[in-house]
């Protein structure tokens, strides 16, 4: 991340915004102390995220659905300290 001073940021803001639009980030400093970050903003989605992108990639073993041991359940519930 490139460091720029406040005066430079004010003088050349349009130029820095062009860089930011391309994905670059800048650390704005006053007397070499960072005060702000100039970075791209995440764009909002224009359409809903598709469902099922991980279909077939995840396998849940049958043991996942078995009851937990009593001592582990007690630990979760704060019993048996």
N, C-alpha and C positions, 0 to 999 in steps of 0.2 A: 504494500500500500504506500503510495507516494505521499509525502508530507508537503503541504503548502501553507504559507502564512495567510493571515486574514486579509491583508492588503492585496496580495496576489489573487486570492479568491474573489474579492470584490471587483478587482480590475478586469479579470478574465473569466467571469462566471459563465458566460455563454460557451466559451471554449471548453471549460471543465465539464459543463453539462453534456456536451457532445461526447466526451470521453465516458462519462457515467452511463449514457444511453448505450454505449458499446460494452458495458459491464465492468468498467474500471471503478476503483474506489479511491478516495482521497481522505487524508487526515488533516483537518484544518487546525492550525496551531497559532497561538498568540504568545509571542516571546518564547518559542520552542516548546510550549506546553500545550498538549492536545486539548481542544475545546469542543470539537465537533467532527462528525464523520459525514462525508459526502459520498453516498453510495446509491446504487440502483434500488428502486422499490419493486417488490414482487408484483407482478401483474396479476390481476384477478382473472379467474377462469371465466371463459366465455360460455362454456358448456359444462354440464355435469361430468364428473370423473366416471369413466366406465367401470362397471362392476365385473368381478370375476377375473381380474388380471392375473391372479396367482393360482387359478384353477389348475389342479394337477401337480402343483409344486409343493403342497403342504400335506403331510400325512400325520394324522393324530392316532397314536397307538391305542389299542383297546384299554390298556392299563390306565390311561388318563381318566377314564370314566369310573374306575373302581373307587370305593370309599377310602378316605385317608385314614391312617392309623389313629387310634384314640389319643395317644400322647401328642401327636402333631396337631390334632384338632384342639386339644386342651391348650397347647402353646399359643395357637392363634387367638383363642378366646381369653387368654391371660389366666388360665387356671393352672394350679399345680406349681406355683412359684416356690 
